[in-house]
């Protein structure tokens, strides 16, 4: 898939084996830090609840990932996997992680990544996807535009679900 976004072209494509190690960096970049709050140390991605998003990625059913490449680098990533526990709504709902590097946010890259990933998940027979997001995160608008619905609240977080409808691509 090729998307043109001024002033450069973005190519959304499946992640390569050599790029899987970058998911940790994208996971860290996906952490919402409200203005005025000190970002956590990078080591936070080693916490079990975050490490589960990237550990041995690509080795399990339901592991799908796309990257957005442009300007000679990776600008964003969207990936999902089946994660028992906190997000678990069933074996047919992989959990989404989406990250666009800060200088490239708000340019449609997240939308392009999410569209590609949703298509892949649907083509592989899953009935939808879930995610967890802090309600103050500006990405909530993207998820709502992409038909994710709030299904549960836990403190400042929402659990959102995108369920595929008949005939939906």
Secondary structure, DSSP 4 states (H G I P E B T S, - for coil): -EEEETTEEEEEEEPPGGGGGGHHHHHHHHS---TTSPPPPGGGGGSHHHHTTTTTTTSSTT-EEEEEEETTEEEEEEEEE---STT-S-TTEEEEEEEE-GGGTTSSHHHHHHHHHHHHHHHTT--EEEEEEETT-THHHHHHHTT-EEEEEETTEEEEEEEPPTT--
